[in-house]
Amino acid sequence: TATVNPTPAPSSNIPRLTESLKLEHQFLRVPFEHYKKTIRANHRVVEKEMSAVISGVTDAAGSDLSPDDAVNHL
């Protein structure tokens, strides 16, 4: 049986490959940073809303409201 050895990339292609990877990194970094910023902002909004909901539920549970009034309060 013959063994097949993959041929390594010619040394002349390595600088081009390196430059290509650097270029791709730059094109991906900006959208990724925007994505992370959006995720952080959405996370803060969700935490704020959850805090408001929990506070509203706690207030409704601690008061002497009828079930319909409690639902309207929430």
Sequence and secondary structure as in RCSB ss.txt:
>XXXX:A:sequence
TATVNPTPAPSSNIPRLTESLKLEHQFLRVPFEHYKKTIRANHRVVEKEMSAVISGVTDAAGSDLSPDDAVNHL
>XXXX:A:secstr
          TTHHHHHHHHHHHHHHHHHHHHHHHHHHHHHHHHHHHHHHHHHHHHHHHHHHS   HHHHHHH 
